[in-house]
Structures are given as C-alpha cells and as structure tokens.
C-alpha cells in the first residue's frame, strides 16, 4: 500500500503478546530488532522494501501521542494488509473507531461490484 511501483511481495502478520515494558521502550526494542535484521531507516525509500518492519499497533486501551510513538497506530484501520492478519488473530477486537476488526475489514474489502470505502 503506497509502496514504489514494482515492489516485491511481502509477508504480513500480527502477534499478540504481554510485556512489562512501557510502549516507548517496547517500540525501541522492536526497532532494535529491525536493525539487527539489516533495516537502515536512514537509507530506505519511504514505504519501500525493507528486511523487517515491526509496528506497534495497539497497547491495550492506551492512547498516546508523542514524538516517539503514536498509539493506536494512526493508519491501523486503513490498511487491509494490517487488518487481514489482525482479523485472523482477533476478529472481535474493538478498534479505536468502535468497529470490530471483522466489520472494518468487510468495509474495506472490495467485493463484486464494490469499491473499498475510506474510514469515516
């Protein structure tokens, strides 16, 4: 979504976990893992291919806006490639908009004669 033309396919997944770390520390750890797998944020093309991309989508019910982290993830409900694996994990999870994951996914998935609808 929004990547450069001709970008290779990639794999997406979602993981639910528990941590005693605060969100900033947890995000730092995720970015450190990305770096260990060869990701160099300073050199990559925006939305381009990368070796690993770990996003923090939700942190319980916490809402947070800081220079380091925004929770829930600001584009969580706009991206099929996020909602599809999240639906496999937690279809009845209530999203920040109040919709269930499965409901939002159904709104976005184009079907016969349907066009994907933006979030309102």
Secondary structure, DSSP 4 states (H G I P E B T S, - for coil): --PPTTPPP----------SS-HHHHHHHHHHHHHHTT--TTTSPTT---S--------TT--EE-SS-EES-TTGGG-HHHHHHHHHHHTTPBPTTS-BHHHHHHHHS--TT--PPPP-
